[in-house]
Amino acid sequence: MSALTDPISDFLTRLRNASRAQKHELSLPFSNIKNDMARVLKQEGYITDFSVQGDGATKAIKVTTKFVEQTPAISGLKRVSRPGLRRYVGADEIPRVRGGQGIAILSTPRGVLSGREAKRQKVGGELLAYVY
C-alpha cells in the first residue's frame, strides 16, 4: 500500500466520485482529520451518516452519502489549502461559499469546524476545503 501525500484530497475525491456514481456508501482509510471532516459534513447535512469500523491499522471510515430525489447533496468539492501552498484565514476573513449556499471547512485550534461555526466562535485557521 502506498502512502498518500495528501489524504484530505483523497477523501474529497473519493466522496465526489461516490456521489457522482450514485453510490450510497463508501469506505476509506481512517485518519483523525478525515473523521473530523466527516463529522462536519454530517452536521451540515451533506452526508447522511458515517461510522468508524475496525481497530488498529485496519480502521476505516464508512460514509453514507446523501441524495435528494436521486440528486447528490454534494454538487461540488474543492480543496483550498494544499501541501504545496497552505492557506490560512483569520476569523473575519472566512469566505462565503456560493453566496452562503455552501460551507468552508477549517482546521482551527478548536478542531475542524465549518466556516459558520468558526465565525461564531471568532476563530480562524487553515482553510481546508469548500463544499457546495
C-alpha positions as CSV (number, residue, x, y, z in Angstrom):
1,M,0.0,0.0,0.0
2,S,1.4,3.4,-0.9
3,A,1.5,6.4,1.3
4,L,-0.7,9.3,0.3
5,T,0.9,12.8,0.2
6,D,-2.5,14.5,0.6
7,P,-5.1,12.4,2.5
8,I,-7.6,15.2,2.6
9,S,-7.6,15.5,-1.2
10,D,-8.0,11.7,-1.4
11,F,-11.0,11.9,1.0
12,L,-12.7,14.7,-1.1
13,T,-12.0,12.9,-4.4
14,R,-13.5,9.6,-3.1
15,L,-16.5,11.4,-1.8
16,R,-17.0,13.3,-5.1
17,N,-16.7,10.1,-7.1
18,A,-19.1,8.2,-4.9
19,S,-21.7,11.0,-5.2
20,R,-21.4,11.3,-9.0
21,A,-21.6,7.5,-9.4
22,Q,-24.7,7.3,-7.2
23,K,-23.0,5.1,-4.6
24,H,-24.8,5.2,-1.3
25,E,-21.8,4.1,0.8
26,L,-18.0,4.4,0.6
27,S,-15.2,3.2,2.7
28,L,-11.8,4.9,3.2
29,P,-8.8,4.5,5.4
30,F,-9.2,6.2,8.8
31,S,-7.4,9.3,10.0
32,N,-8.4,11.8,12.6
33,I,-8.7,14.7,10.1
34,K,-10.9,12.7,7.8
35,N,-13.1,11.7,10.8
36,D,-13.5,15.3,11.9
37,M,-14.3,16.4,8.3
38,A,-16.9,13.7,8.0
39,R,-18.4,14.9,11.4
40,V,-18.7,18.5,10.0
41,L,-20.2,17.2,6.7
42,K,-22.8,15.3,8.7
43,Q,-23.6,18.3,11.0
44,E,-24.1,20.5,7.9
45,G,-26.3,17.9,6.2
46,Y,-24.1,16.9,3.2
47,I,-23.8,13.3,4.2
48,T,-26.4,11.0,5.9
49,D,-24.0,9.3,8.4
50,F,-20.5,8.0,9.0
51,S,-19.0,5.4,11.3
52,V,-15.6,4.1,12.2
53,Q,-15.0,0.4,11.7
54,G,-12.2,-1.9,12.7
55,D,-9.4,-1.2,15.0
56,G,-5.6,-0.6,14.9
57,A,-4.1,-0.5,11.5
58,T,-7.3,-1.7,9.8
59,K,-9.5,1.2,10.9
60,A,-11.8,2.6,8.2
61,I,-14.4,5.3,7.9
62,K,-17.7,4.2,6.3
63,V,-19.6,7.2,4.9
64,T,-23.2,7.1,3.8
65,T,-23.8,9.6,1.1
66,K,-27.0,11.7,0.9
67,F,-29.3,12.1,-2.1
68,V,-32.2,14.4,-2.5
69,E,-34.6,13.0,-5.2
70,Q,-31.8,11.0,-6.9
71,T,-29.5,14.1,-6.9
72,P,-26.4,14.1,-4.7
73,A,-26.5,16.6,-1.8
74,I,-22.9,17.4,-2.6
75,S,-22.7,19.1,-6.0
76,G,-19.1,20.2,-5.7
77,L,-16.0,19.9,-3.5
78,K,-12.8,22.0,-3.8
79,R,-9.5,21.6,-1.9
80,V,-8.2,25.0,-1.0
81,S,-5.1,24.6,1.2
82,R,-2.8,22.0,-0.2
83,P,0.6,20.7,0.9
84,G,2.5,23.0,-1.6
85,L,0.5,26.1,-0.7
86,R,-1.2,26.4,2.7
87,R,-3.9,29.0,3.0
88,Y,-4.8,30.5,6.4
89,V,-7.6,32.9,7.2
90,G,-8.5,35.0,10.2
91,A,-11.9,34.9,11.8
92,D,-13.0,38.0,9.9
93,E,-11.6,36.7,6.6
94,I,-13.6,33.4,6.3
95,P,-15.1,33.3,2.8
96,R,-18.7,32.7,2.0
97,V,-19.1,29.8,-0.4
98,R,-21.6,30.1,-3.2
99,G,-23.3,33.1,-1.6
100,G,-23.9,31.2,1.6
101,Q,-25.2,28.0,-0.1
102,G,-22.1,26.1,0.7
103,I,-19.6,25.7,3.5
104,A,-15.9,26.2,4.1
105,I,-14.2,23.6,6.3
106,L,-11.4,25.0,8.5
107,S,-8.8,23.4,10.8
108,T,-8.7,25.6,13.8
109,P,-7.1,25.5,17.3
110,R,-10.6,24.3,18.5
111,G,-10.7,21.4,16.0
112,V,-12.1,21.1,12.5
113,L,-15.1,23.4,12.1
114,S,-17.4,24.7,9.4
115,G,-16.9,28.3,8.3
116,R,-20.2,29.4,10.0
117,E,-19.2,27.8,13.3
118,A,-15.6,29.3,13.1
119,K,-17.1,32.7,12.6
120,R,-19.5,32.2,15.5
121,Q,-16.6,31.2,17.8
122,K,-14.4,34.0,16.3
123,V,-11.5,31.7,15.4
124,G,-9.5,31.4,12.2
125,G,-7.3,28.7,10.9
126,E,-6.3,26.7,7.8
127,L,-8.9,26.7,5.1
128,L,-9.1,23.1,4.1
129,A,-12.0,22.9,1.5
130,Y,-15.2,24.3,0.1
131,V,-18.3,22.1,-0.1
132,Y,-21.4,23.1,-2.0
